[in-house]
Amino acid sequence: MQILRPTPTCSRFSTIELPCAKCGLQMRLVLIEPTTGRLEQRTYFCAACEFGESFLLAI
Ligand SMILES: [Zn+2]
């Protein structure tokens, strides 16, 4: 999980807030990657317990 690098500007893009599955704190959106089709992969990362999760979202 060392490749994840949160950037301060990402905090402005907060249409989806996710609670951490492990500790319940708010996770930070750290990465948006385009995928095949009309999907993008969003990666969220919890700074408290270093738990990361990725989701596919229709755009
Ligand atoms: Zn957490």
N, CA, C, O and the ligand as a Tripos MOL2 file, in Angstrom:
@<TRIPOS>MOLECULE
protein
  237   235    60     0     0
PROTEIN
NO_CHARGES

@<TRIPOS>ATOM
      1 N           0.8200   -1.2060    0.0000 N.3       1 MET1
      2 CA          0.0000    0.0000    0.0000 C.3       1 MET1
      3 C           0.8520    1.2530    0.0000 C.2       1 MET1
      4 O           0.3360    2.3510    0.2080 O.2       1 MET1
      5 N           2.1350    1.1070   -0.2280 N.am      2 GLN2
      6 CA          3.0260    2.2620   -0.1700 C.3       2 GLN2
      7 C           2.9030    3.1750   -1.3810 C.2       2 GLN2
      8 O           3.3870    4.3070   -1.3590 O.2       2 GLN2
      9 N           2.2530    2.6850   -2.4480 N.am      3 ILE3
     10 CA          2.1380    3.5160   -3.6440 C.3       3 ILE3
     11 C           1.1030    4.6200   -3.4690 C.2       3 ILE3
     12 O           1.0990    5.5930   -4.2230 O.2       3 ILE3
     13 N           0.2250    4.4740   -2.4800 N.am      4 LEU4
     14 CA         -0.8020    5.4840   -2.2620 C.3       4 LEU4
     15 C          -0.1840    6.7280   -1.6470 C.2       4 LEU4
     16 O           0.4960    6.6660   -0.6220 O.2       4 LEU4
     17 N          -0.4360    7.8560   -2.2960 N.am      5 ARG5
     18 CA          0.1320    9.1120   -1.8040 C.3       5 ARG5
     19 C          -0.9510   10.1830   -1.7980 C.2       5 ARG5
     20 O          -1.2360   10.7810   -2.8350 O.2       5 ARG5
     21 N          -1.5530   10.4290   -0.6470 N.am      6 PRO6
     22 CA         -2.6230   11.4290   -0.5550 C.3       6 PRO6
     23 C          -2.1190   12.8300   -0.8960 C.2       6 PRO6
     24 O          -1.0180   13.2270   -0.5150 O.2       6 PRO6
     25 N          -2.9550   13.5620   -1.6220 N.am      7 THR7
     26 CA         -2.6000   14.9380   -1.9590 C.3       7 THR7
     27 C          -3.6360   15.8810   -1.3410 C.2       7 THR7
     28 O          -4.8210   15.5490   -1.3200 O.2       7 THR7
     29 N          -3.2340   17.0100   -0.8530 N.am      8 PRO8
     30 CA         -4.1530   17.9500   -0.1880 C.3       8 PRO8
     31 C          -5.2760   18.4370   -1.0930 C.2       8 PRO8
     32 O          -6.3740   18.7190   -0.6150 O.2       8 PRO8
     33 N          -5.0180   18.5380   -2.3880 N.am      9 THR9
     34 CA         -6.0400   19.0670   -3.2890 C.3       9 THR9
     35 C          -7.2060   18.1140   -3.4410 C.2       9 THR9
     36 O          -8.2870   18.5210   -3.8670 O.2       9 THR9
     37 N          -7.0050   16.8540   -3.1000 N.am     10 CYS10
     38 CA         -8.0690   15.8680   -3.2420 C.3      10 CYS10
     39 C          -9.2230   16.1390   -2.2860 C.2      10 CYS10
     40 O         -10.3400   15.6690   -2.5060 O.2      10 CYS10
     41 N          -8.9590   16.8860   -1.2370 N.am     11 SER11
     42 CA        -10.0040   17.1220   -0.2500 C.3      11 SER11
     43 C         -11.1260   17.9820   -0.8240 C.2      11 SER11
     44 O         -12.2310   17.9940   -0.2820 O.2      11 SER11
     45 N         -10.8600   18.6980   -1.9100 N.am     12 ARG12
     46 CA        -11.9010   19.5210   -2.5240 C.3      12 ARG12
     47 C         -12.9040   18.6430   -3.2580 C.2      12 ARG12
     48 O         -14.0730   19.0030   -3.3940 O.2      12 ARG12
     49 N         -12.4520   17.5170   -3.7200 N.am     13 PHE13
     50 CA        -13.3230   16.5960   -4.4400 C.3      13 PHE13
     51 C         -13.8960   15.5900   -3.4610 C.2      13 PHE13
     52 O         -13.3110   14.5290   -3.2410 O.2      13 PHE13
     53 N         -15.0320   15.9160   -2.8760 N.am     14 SER14
     54 CA        -15.5670   15.0770   -1.8090 C.3      14 SER14
     55 C         -17.0340   14.7810   -2.0310 C.2      14 SER14
     56 O         -17.8570   14.9600   -1.1330 O.2      14 SER14
     57 N         -17.3610   14.3270   -3.2300 N.am     15 THR15
     58 CA        -18.7640   14.0060   -3.4840 C.3      15 THR15
     59 C         -19.1720   12.7320   -2.7680 C.2      15 THR15
     60 O         -20.3400   12.5570   -2.4200 O.2      15 THR15
     61 N         -18.2260   11.8530   -2.5500 N.am     16 ILE16
     62 CA        -18.5200   10.6020   -1.8650 C.3      16 ILE16
     63 C         -17.6200   10.4710   -0.6450 C.2      16 ILE16
     64 O         -16.3960   10.4100   -0.7620 O.2      16 ILE16
     65 N         -18.2400   10.4290    0.5140 N.am     17 GLU17
     66 CA        -17.4860   10.2360    1.7440 C.3      17 GLU17
     67 C         -17.6760    8.8050    2.2110 C.2      17 GLU17
     68 O         -18.7960    8.2980    2.2490 O.2      17 GLU17
     69 N         -16.5950    8.1700    2.5590 N.am     18 LEU18
     70 CA        -16.6690    6.7870    2.9800 C.3      18 LEU18
     71 C         -16.1060    6.6040    4.3810 C.2      18 LEU18
     72 O         -15.0200    7.0950    4.6900 O.2      18 LEU18
     73 N         -16.8360    5.9060    5.2160 N.am     19 PRO19
     74 CA        -16.2720    5.5440    6.5180 C.3      19 PRO19
     75 C         -15.3570    4.3460    6.3630 C.2      19 PRO19
     76 O         -15.6170    3.4570    5.5520 O.2      19 PRO19
     77 N         -14.3050    4.3230    7.1270 N.am     20 CYS20
     78 CA        -13.3630    3.2180    7.0810 C.3      20 CYS20
     79 C         -14.0250    1.9460    7.6000 C.2      20 CYS20
     80 O         -14.7330    1.9630    8.6070 O.2      20 CYS20
     81 N         -13.7810    0.8400    6.8920 N.am     21 ALA21
     82 CA        -14.3880   -0.4260    7.2950 C.3      21 ALA21
     83 C         -13.7550   -0.9700    8.5690 C.2      21 ALA21
     84 O         -14.3350   -1.8270    9.2360 O.2      21 ALA21
     85 N         -12.5840   -0.4830    8.9030 N.am     22 LYS22
     86 CA        -11.8760   -1.0140   10.0720 C.3      22 LYS22
     87 C         -12.0500   -0.1510   11.3120 C.2      22 LYS22
     88 O         -12.3560   -0.6630   12.3890 O.2      22 LYS22
     89 N         -11.8560    1.1620   11.1660 N.am     23 CYS23
     90 CA        -11.8710    2.0130   12.3520 C.3      23 CYS23
     91 C         -13.0480    2.9870   12.3670 C.2      23 CYS23
     92 O         -13.3230    3.6080   13.3940 O.2      23 CYS23
     93 N         -13.7500    3.1280   11.2280 N.am     24 GLY24
     94 CA        -14.9300    3.9700   11.2040 C.3      24 GLY24
     95 C         -14.6640    5.4340   10.9200 C.2      24 GLY24
     96 O         -15.6040    6.2140   10.7690 O.2      24 GLY24
     97 N         -13.3960    5.8240   10.8450 N.am     25 LEU25
     98 CA        -13.0790    7.2070   10.5190 C.3      25 LEU25
     99 C         -13.2880    7.4490    9.0300 C.2      25 LEU25
    100 O         -13.3720    6.5110    8.2380 O.2      25 LEU25
    101 N         -13.3690    8.7190    8.6690 N.am     26 GLN26
    102 CA        -13.6070    9.0510    7.2730 C.3      26 GLN26
    103 C         -12.3770    8.7740    6.4260 C.2      26 GLN26
    104 O         -11.2660    9.1840    6.7610 O.2      26 GLN26
    105 N         -12.5970    8.0670    5.3180 N.am     27 MET27
    106 CA        -11.4940    7.7570    4.4280 C.3      27 MET27
    107 C         -11.3120    8.8860    3.4250 C.2      27 MET27
    108 O         -12.2420    9.6390    3.1350 O.2      27 MET27
    109 N         -10.1070    8.9860    2.9080 N.am     28 ARG28
    110 CA         -9.7790   10.0430    1.9660 C.3      28 ARG28
    111 C          -9.6850    9.4720    0.5520 C.2      28 ARG28
    112 O          -9.0860    8.4200    0.3260 O.2      28 ARG28
    113 N         -10.2910   10.1910   -0.3910 N.am     29 LEU29
    114 CA        -10.1750    9.7990   -1.7880 C.3      29 LEU29
    115 C          -8.7860   10.1760   -2.2900 C.2      29 LEU29
    116 O          -8.4330   11.3550   -2.3210 O.2      29 LEU29
    117 N          -8.0070    9.1900   -2.6780 N.am     30 VAL30
    118 CA         -6.6160    9.4640   -3.0200 C.3      30 VAL30
    119 C          -6.3040    9.2520   -4.4910 C.2      30 VAL30
    120 O          -5.2960    9.7510   -4.9910 O.2      30 VAL30
    121 N          -7.1650    8.5130   -5.1920 N.am     31 LEU31
    122 CA         -6.8220    8.1970   -6.5730 C.3      31 LEU31
    123 C          -8.0700    7.9400   -7.4030 C.2      31 LEU31
    124 O          -8.9770    7.2230   -6.9810 O.2      31 LEU31
    125 N          -8.1040    8.5410   -8.6010 N.am     32 ILE32
    126 CA         -9.1670    8.2560   -9.5600 C.3      32 ILE32
    127 C          -8.5090    7.8180  -10.8580 C.2      32 ILE32
    128 O          -7.7540    8.5730  -11.4710 O.2      32 ILE32
    129 N          -8.8020    6.5980  -11.2680 N.am     33 GLU33
    130 CA         -8.2110    6.0690  -12.4820 C.3      33 GLU33
    131 C          -9.2980    5.6860  -13.4750 C.2      33 GLU33
    132 O         -10.2610    5.0150  -13.1020 O.2      33 GLU33
    133 N          -9.1640    6.0990  -14.7360 N.am     34 PRO34
    134 CA        -10.1170    5.6530  -15.7540 C.3      34 PRO34
    135 C          -9.8850    4.1850  -16.0930 C.2      34 PRO34
    136 O          -8.7470    3.7180  -16.1440 O.2      34 PRO34
    137 N         -10.9650    3.4750  -16.3200 N.am     35 THR35
    138 CA        -10.8610    2.0720  -16.7110 C.3      35 THR35
    139 C         -11.5910    1.8780  -18.0230 C.2      35 THR35
    140 O         -12.0430    2.8450  -18.6360 O.2      35 THR35
    141 N         -11.7060    0.6450  -18.4530 N.am     36 THR36
    142 CA        -12.4160    0.3610  -19.6960 C.3      36 THR36
    143 C         -13.8930    0.6400  -19.5140 C.2      36 THR36
    144 O         -14.4460    0.4580  -18.4290 O.2      36 THR36
    145 N         -14.5270    1.0830  -20.5900 N.am     37 GLY37
    146 CA        -15.9480    1.3930  -20.5210 C.3      37 GLY37
    147 C         -16.1860    2.6950  -19.8010 C.2      37 GLY37
    148 O         -15.3050    3.5520  -19.7270 O.2      37 GLY37
    149 N         -17.3780    2.8370  -19.2720 N.am     38 ARG38
    150 CA        -17.7360    4.0640  -18.5730 C.3      38 ARG38
    151 C         -17.5950    3.8850  -17.0760 C.2      38 ARG38
    152 O         -18.5210    4.1380  -16.3060 O.2      38 ARG38
    153 N         -16.4450    3.4550  -16.6970 N.am     39 LEU39
    154 CA        -16.1730    3.2450  -15.2840 C.3      39 LEU39
    155 C         -14.8800    3.9440  -14.8920 C.2      39 LEU39
    156 O         -13.9610    4.0750  -15.7020 O.2      39 LEU39
    157 N         -14.8190    4.3820  -13.6700 N.am     40 GLU40
    158 CA        -13.5620    4.8740  -13.1390 C.3      40 GLU40
    159 C         -13.3280    4.2060  -11.7930 C.2      40 GLU40
    160 O         -14.2630    3.9130  -11.0470 O.2      40 GLU40
    161 N         -12.0740    3.9800  -11.5120 N.am     41 GLN41
    162 CA        -11.7270    3.3280  -10.2510 C.3      41 GLN41
    163 C         -11.2880    4.3710   -9.2480 C.2      41 GLN41
    164 O         -10.3410    5.1220   -9.4860 O.2      41 GLN41
    165 N         -11.9800    4.4110   -8.1290 N.am     42 ARG42
    166 CA        -11.6390    5.3590   -7.0730 C.3      42 ARG42
    167 C         -11.0210    4.6100   -5.8990 C.2      42 ARG42
    168 O         -11.5580    3.6110   -5.4210 O.2      42 ARG42
    169 N          -9.9090    5.1070   -5.4620 N.am     43 THR43
    170 CA         -9.2200    4.4770   -4.3420 C.3      43 THR43
    171 C          -9.2950    5.3800   -3.1210 C.2      43 THR43
    172 O          -8.9280    6.5540   -3.1680 O.2      43 THR43
    173 N          -9.7710    4.8110   -2.0420 N.am     44 TYR44
    174 CA         -9.8600    5.5410   -0.7770 C.3      44 TYR44
    175 C          -8.8390    4.9790    0.2000 C.2      44 TYR44
    176 O          -8.5190    3.7900    0.1720 O.2      44 TYR44
    177 N          -8.3410    5.8370    1.0500 N.am     45 PHE45
    178 CA         -7.3060    5.4240    1.9770 C.3      45 PHE45
    179 C          -7.5510    6.0290    3.3490 C.2      45 PHE45
    180 O          -7.8220    7.2230    3.4760 O.2      45 PHE45
    181 N          -7.4520    5.1960    4.3690 N.am     46 CYS46
    182 CA         -7.6180    5.6700    5.7390 C.3      46 CYS46
    183 C          -6.2490    5.9600    6.3260 C.2      46 CYS46
    184 O          -5.4010    5.0710    6.4100 O.2      46 CYS46
    185 N          -6.0330    7.1940    6.7300 N.am     47 ALA47
    186 CA         -4.7380    7.5820    7.2810 C.3      47 ALA47
    187 C          -4.5430    7.0530    8.6950 C.2      47 ALA47
    188 O          -3.4110    6.9200    9.1600 O.2      47 ALA47
    189 N          -5.6340    6.7530    9.3730 N.am     48 ALA48
    190 CA         -5.5460    6.3180   10.7640 C.3      48 ALA48
    191 C          -5.0040    4.8950   10.8850 C.2      48 ALA48
    192 O          -4.1170    4.6370   11.6980 O.2      48 ALA48
    193 N          -5.5350    3.9680   10.0770 N.am     49 CYS49
    194 CA         -5.1150    2.5820   10.1980 C.3      49 CYS49
    195 C          -4.4940    2.0580    8.9100 C.2      49 CYS49
    196 O          -4.2000    0.8680    8.8000 O.2      49 CYS49
    197 N          -4.2900    2.9510    7.9250 N.am     50 GLU50
    198 CA         -3.6320    2.5920    6.6660 C.3      50 GLU50
    199 C          -4.3630    1.4930    5.9320 C.2      50 GLU50
    200 O          -3.7560    0.5790    5.3740 O.2      50 GLU50
    201 N          -5.6950    1.6000    5.9440 N.am     51 PHE51
    202 CA         -6.5320    0.6490    5.2300 C.3      51 PHE51
    203 C          -6.9980    1.2970    3.9340 C.2      51 PHE51
    204 O          -7.5200    2.4120    3.9380 O.2      51 PHE51
    205 N          -6.8060    0.5900    2.8260 N.am     52 GLY52
    206 CA         -7.1800    1.1260    1.5340 C.3      52 GLY52
    207 C          -8.2610    0.2960    0.8710 C.2      52 GLY52
    208 O          -8.3380   -0.9190    1.0570 O.2      52 GLY52
    209 N          -9.1060    0.9810    0.0830 N.am     53 GLU53
    210 CA        -10.1710    0.2830   -0.6120 C.3      53 GLU53
    211 C         -10.3870    0.9350   -1.9670 C.2      53 GLU53
    212 O         -10.2950    2.1550   -2.1050 O.2      53 GLU53
    213 N         -10.6780    0.1030   -2.9740 N.am     54 SER54
    214 CA        -10.9420    0.6270   -4.3100 C.3      54 SER54
    215 C         -12.3500    0.2680   -4.7560 C.2      54 SER54
    216 O         -12.8600   -0.8130   -4.4620 O.2      54 SER54
    217 N         -12.9680    1.2040   -5.4740 N.am     55 PHE55
    218 CA        -14.3080    0.9830   -5.9620 C.3      55 PHE55
    219 C         -14.3820    1.3550   -7.4310 C.2      55 PHE55
    220 O         -13.6660    2.2380   -7.9030 O.2      55 PHE55
    221 N         -15.2620    0.6630   -8.1460 N.am     56 LEU56
    222 CA        -15.5530    1.0510   -9.5150 C.3      56 LEU56
    223 C         -16.8290    1.8600   -9.5200 C.2      56 LEU56
    224 O         -17.8250    1.4860   -8.9020 O.2      56 LEU56
    225 N         -16.7850    2.9870  -10.2350 N.am     57 LEU57
    226 CA        -17.9250    3.8840  -10.2460 C.3      57 LEU57
    227 C         -18.3040    4.2070  -11.6850 C.2      57 LEU57
    228 O         -17.4380    4.5240  -12.5010 O.2      57 LEU57
    229 N         -19.5850    4.1270  -11.9970 N.am     58 ALA58
    230 CA        -20.0610    4.4890  -13.3270 C.3      58 ALA58
    231 C         -20.0260    5.9970  -13.4970 C.2      58 ALA58
    232 O         -20.4380    6.7390  -12.6050 O.2      58 ALA58
    233 N         -19.5330    6.4500  -14.6450 N.am     59 ILE59
    234 CA        -19.4530    7.8900  -14.8860 C.3      59 ILE59
    235 C         -20.2050    8.2550  -16.1520 C.2      59 ILE59
    236 O         -20.2540    9.4270  -16.5250 O.2      59 ILE59
    237 ZN         -9.3020    3.2140    9.3460 Zn       60 ZN60
@<TRIPOS>BOND
     1     1     2 1
     2     2     3 1
     3     3     4 2
     4     3     5 am
     5     5     6 1
     6     6     7 1
     7     7     8 2
     8     7     9 am
     9     9    10 1
    10    10    11 1
    11    11    12 2
    12    11    13 am
    13    13    14 1
    14    14    15 1
    15    15    16 2
    16    15    17 am
    17    17    18 1
    18    18    19 1
    19    19    20 2
    20    19    21 am
    21    21    22 1
    22    22    23 1
    23    23    24 2
    24    23    25 am
    25    25    26 1
    26    26    27 1
    27    27    28 2
    28    27    29 am
    29    29    30 1
    30    30    31 1
    31    31    32 2
    32    31    33 am
    33    33    34 1
    34    34    35 1
    35    35    36 2
    36    35    37 am
    37    37    38 1
    38    38    39 1
    39    39    40 2
    40    39    41 am
    41    41    42 1
    42    42    43 1
    43    43    44 2
    44    43    45 am
    45    45    46 1
    46    46    47 1
    47    47    48 2
    48    47    49 am
    49    49    50 1
    50    50    51 1
    51    51    52 2
    52    51    53 am
    53    53    54 1
    54    54    55 1
    55    55    56 2
    56    55    57 am
    57    57    58 1
    58    58    59 1
    59    59    60 2
    60    59    61 am
    61    61    62 1
    62    62    63 1
    63    63    64 2
    64    63    65 am
    65    65    66 1
    66    66    67 1
    67    67    68 2
    68    67    69 am
    69    69    70 1
    70    70    71 1
    71    71    72 2
    72    71    73 am
    73    73    74 1
    74    74    75 1
    75    75    76 2
    76    75    77 am
    77    77    78 1
    78    78    79 1
    79    79    80 2
    80    79    81 am
    81    81    82 1
    82    82    83 1
    83    83    84 2
    84    83    85 am
    85    85    86 1
    86    86    87 1
    87    87    88 2
    88    87    89 am
    89    89    90 1
    90    90    91 1
    91    91    92 2
    92    91    93 am
    93    93    94 1
    94    94    95 1
    95    95    96 2
    96    95    97 am
    97    97    98 1
    98    98    99 1
    99    99   100 2
   100    99   101 am
   101   101   102 1
   102   102   103 1
   103   103   104 2
   104   103   105 am
   105   105   106 1
   106   106   107 1
   107   107   108 2
   108   107   109 am
   109   109   110 1
   110   110   111 1
   111   111   112 2
   112   111   113 am
   113   113   114 1
   114   114   115 1
   115   115   116 2
   116   115   117 am
   117   117   118 1
   118   118   119 1
   119   119   120 2
   120   119   121 am
   121   121   122 1
   122   122   123 1
   123   123   124 2
   124   123   125 am
   125   125   126 1
   126   126   127 1
   127   127   128 2
   128   127   129 am
   129   129   130 1
   130   130   131 1
   131   131   132 2
   132   131   133 am
   133   133   134 1
   134   134   135 1
   135   135   136 2
   136   135   137 am
   137   137   138 1
   138   138   139 1
   139   139   140 2
   140   139   141 am
   141   141   142 1
   142   142   143 1
   143   143   144 2
   144   143   145 am
   145   145   146 1
   146   146   147 1
   147   147   148 2
   148   147   149 am
   149   149   150 1
   150   150   151 1
   151   151   152 2
   152   151   153 am
   153   153   154 1
   154   154   155 1
   155   155   156 2
   156   155   157 am
   157   157   158 1
   158   158   159 1
   159   159   160 2
   160   159   161 am
   161   161   162 1
   162   162   163 1
   163   163   164 2
   164   163   165 am
   165   165   166 1
   166   166   167 1
   167   167   168 2
   168   167   169 am
   169   169   170 1
   170   170   171 1
   171   171   172 2
   172   171   173 am
   173   173   174 1
   174   174   175 1
   175   175   176 2
   176   175   177 am
   177   177   178 1
   178   178   179 1
   179   179   180 2
   180   179   181 am
   181   181   182 1
   182   182   183 1
   183   183   184 2
   184   183   185 am
   185   185   186 1
   186   186   187 1
   187   187   188 2
   188   187   189 am
   189   189   190 1
   190   190   191 1
   191   191   192 2
   192   191   193 am
   193   193   194 1
   194   194   195 1
   195   195   196 2
   196   195   197 am
   197   197   198 1
   198   198   199 1
   199   199   200 2
   200   199   201 am
   201   201   202 1
   202   202   203 1
   203   203   204 2
   204   203   205 am
   205   205   206 1
   206   206   207 1
   207   207   208 2
   208   207   209 am
   209   209   210 1
   210   210   211 1
   211   211   212 2
   212   211   213 am
   213   213   214 1
   214   214   215 1
   215   215   216 2
   216   215   217 am
   217   217   218 1
   218   218   219 1
   219   219   220 2
   220   219   221 am
   221   221   222 1
   222   222   223 1
   223   223   224 2
   224   223   225 am
   225   225   226 1
   226   226   227 1
   227   227   228 2
   228   227   229 am
   229   229   230 1
   230   230   231 1
   231   231   232 2
   232   231   233 am
   233   233   234 1
   234   234   235 1
   235   235   236 2
@<TRIPOS>SUBSTRUCTURE
     1 MET1         2 RESIDUE 1 A MET
     2 GLN2         6 RESIDUE 1 A GLN
     3 ILE3        10 RESIDUE 1 A ILE
     4 LEU4        14 RESIDUE 1 A LEU
     5 ARG5        18 RESIDUE 1 A ARG
     6 PRO6        22 RESIDUE 1 A PRO
     7 THR7        26 RESIDUE 1 A THR
     8 PRO8        30 RESIDUE 1 A PRO
     9 THR9        34 RESIDUE 1 A THR
    10 CYS10       38 RESIDUE 1 A CYS
    11 SER11       42 RESIDUE 1 A SER
    12 ARG12       46 RESIDUE 1 A ARG
    13 PHE13       50 RESIDUE 1 A PHE
    14 SER14       54 RESIDUE 1 A SER
    15 THR15       58 RESIDUE 1 A THR
    16 ILE16       62 RESIDUE 1 A ILE
    17 GLU17       66 RESIDUE 1 A GLU
    18 LEU18       70 RESIDUE 1 A LEU
    19 PRO19       74 RESIDUE 1 A PRO
    20 CYS20       78 RESIDUE 1 A CYS
    21 ALA21       82 RESIDUE 1 A ALA
    22 LYS22       86 RESIDUE 1 A LYS
    23 CYS23       90 RESIDUE 1 A CYS
    24 GLY24       94 RESIDUE 1 A GLY
    25 LEU25       98 RESIDUE 1 A LEU
    26 GLN26      102 RESIDUE 1 A GLN
    27 MET27      106 RESIDUE 1 A MET
    28 ARG28      110 RESIDUE 1 A ARG
    29 LEU29      114 RESIDUE 1 A LEU
    30 VAL30      118 RESIDUE 1 A VAL
    31 LEU31      122 RESIDUE 1 A LEU
    32 ILE32      126 RESIDUE 1 A ILE
    33 GLU33      130 RESIDUE 1 A GLU
    34 PRO34      134 RESIDUE 1 A PRO
    35 THR35      138 RESIDUE 1 A THR
    36 THR36      142 RESIDUE 1 A THR
    37 GLY37      146 RESIDUE 1 A GLY
    38 ARG38      150 RESIDUE 1 A ARG
    39 LEU39      154 RESIDUE 1 A LEU
    40 GLU40      158 RESIDUE 1 A GLU
    41 GLN41      162 RESIDUE 1 A GLN
    42 ARG42      166 RESIDUE 1 A ARG
    43 THR43      170 RESIDUE 1 A THR
    44 TYR44      174 RESIDUE 1 A TYR
    45 PHE45      178 RESIDUE 1 A PHE
    46 CYS46      182 RESIDUE 1 A CYS
    47 ALA47      186 RESIDUE 1 A ALA
    48 ALA48      190 RESIDUE 1 A ALA
    49 CYS49      194 RESIDUE 1 A CYS
    50 GLU50      198 RESIDUE 1 A GLU
    51 PHE51      202 RESIDUE 1 A PHE
    52 GLY52      206 RESIDUE 1 A GLY
    53 GLU53      210 RESIDUE 1 A GLU
    54 SER54      214 RESIDUE 1 A SER
    55 PHE55      218 RESIDUE 1 A PHE
    56 LEU56      222 RESIDUE 1 A LEU
    57 LEU57      226 RESIDUE 1 A LEU
    58 ALA58      230 RESIDUE 1 A ALA
    59 ILE59      234 RESIDUE 1 A ILE
    60 ZN60       237 GROUP 0 **** ****
